[in-house]
Amino acid sequence: MKEVEFAGEIMTVIEHRKRSRLSIARFTQERGAASSFHKVVDTLETVMKSRGMLVTDERKHRRMVKTLTSS
């Protein structure tokens, strides 16, 4: 695996003016190999999926992504 630098942000989701038990994570590649960055993100996704930590409701998923991209 080639060297890569990336940043991760984790934000709490607010629903109906209250903190929910959900968070949104955003990872951005700062520098280095894109292939290594994608490998890290794919591994994180695989682990989180196996532990049931990802949102499976497509409608909720789209709303969360829309909120993230609008900020």
N, C-alpha and C positions, 0 to 999 in steps of 0.2 A: 504494500500500500504506500502510495506517495504521500508526502507531507501536505497537510491542508490546515488552514485556520478558518474557524467559523464562529459565529456568534449565535447564541440561543436566547430567546425571550419567552418568558412564560407569563401569561396574563390571566387573571381570574375573570370568569364570565359573570356578568351581572344580569339577572333575570327579574323583572318586575321590581326593580330598585333594591334587590337583595342579592348578596353574594350566593352563588350556587356552588355546587360541588364539582363544577366543571372548570377547566382551564384550557386556554389556547396556547400552543407552543409554535413559535416561528423560528426557523433556523436559516441563517444567511451565510453564504460562503464569503469570507473576507479575502482570502488569497490561497493559492495553491491549486492542487489537482481537483478538477470537477469530479473525476471518477471516484476519488477517495471521499469527497463530500457526499456524493450520492450513495456510496456504500454505507457510510455512517448513518445517514437518514433512513435508508432502507432497513438497516439493522435495528435502529430504534423503533421503527414502525412495526417490524416483525415481533419484537419483544413486547411492545405495548399491546399489540393485537392479541398475542397469546395469553396475556394477563387480563384481557377484557377491559383495557383502559381507554379504548377509542370509542368515539361516538358512532353508533351504527345507524341511528335514525337519520336518513338522508336529508330530510327537511331541516332538522336542527343543525346538521352539519353545514348545509348551505347558508343558513342564517349566521352561523358563527364565522364562516369564511368571509361573508359579505361584511360583517362588522369589522373584522380584522383588516380587510383591504380598503375600507373607507377611512381608516384612521391614519 
